[in-house]
């Protein structure tokens, strides 16, 4: 790590590197509720601590000891004290893309993969080893072994949605910061648990709603937030399907060896059922739409709902009234009277995941092709960068910056909680085919036992928290 130095000298440098990671000395802060402040304990940056340590060592030892530039962060390298050590849990196709974005950041070092499938463990290890030119990436079948490593600062979680919240909360309790793909939760109770766990532990959470990091969506949102459209009347999201479904029970097949594919760990908190190769190969696995109720509203639709939440300054709340589909639309109503409209059709040709914000004096619409259309060209006089698709680079950089500053990322635990509650409530209304009313104070549906039974689900041991 430190090149050709004496063992004693190297040990002192290692001790310095370890000290700067001790929670409570430099890196530990507690996120105050709804605040974006950093405590005084984080004011002394780790690099300053290391420089002072190196200065003291330099006074004690003579000039023959040479420190390589990589240890000091020179020539474009990142010093070990400034490096974020990353692990991965359940990295498939989408996770592989995310990991590629992380590997492009100079201050990230990916050191371990945990996955229930041996073939994916090997693939991710090969990806990391090729990046660093070594064979150091460790592999685990059980993610708890990865979380037990004290050298890992943060984890990328890209399992199927069945595991997202459970693994995220386990990581937070193990002292790790988390970047988790969405949907982040399976139901309303998990959404609340996610927010409570990360708030209590003071860990950093970033949900994979990466469109918050794209400048054209940011520009459209700011038009709504700054009153450029007049008083906001409605926010429109594309749900990418309004169907709902139960998890289902597929035909049983012979189970493979545990080291090859760990079916029991794959099921995790989900109800037991017999092994099925096709089900295990699914991109989403069980409960893909949020526990007992599934559908597109929670999957791709949550991206659009999240942007609508943001445009309505609703990061800390959700609609309270949800109406079943009528005329191809699901309409929910926020406490301030703004309507959240989920609709499949009637969109401008702006690509996938379109959103539209309508006010008393104007409207704006944007989508994944990077374009923005507005009711008045004057609304588009500002600047934004047109980027087609939905790259996660900026979103991941935002997460890494917050790991260092202990700030709140764009899609933090509060944002993820309330966006997902909005999606779960809409899904329950669709599933029950009637209006439901959600009380944010009690986090229950008003006088509706049937809807309240869908707020949560039974979890298998030992995955109950």
PyMOL commands that set and color helices and strands:
alter all, ss='L'
color gray80, all
select helices_A, chain A and resi 7-19+40-42+46-60+69-72+80-82+93-103+118-132+143-147+161-173+188-201+210-213+215-225+263-267+277-280+301-311+377-380+393-405+413-432+449-452
alter helices_A, ss='H'
color red, helices_A
select strands_A, chain A and resi 84-89+108-114+138-140+154-157+177-180+205-207+232-237+321-322+329-333+339-343+355-359+363-366+372-374+436-439+444-445
alter strands_A, ss='S'
color yellow, strands_A
deselect
rebuild
show_as cartoon
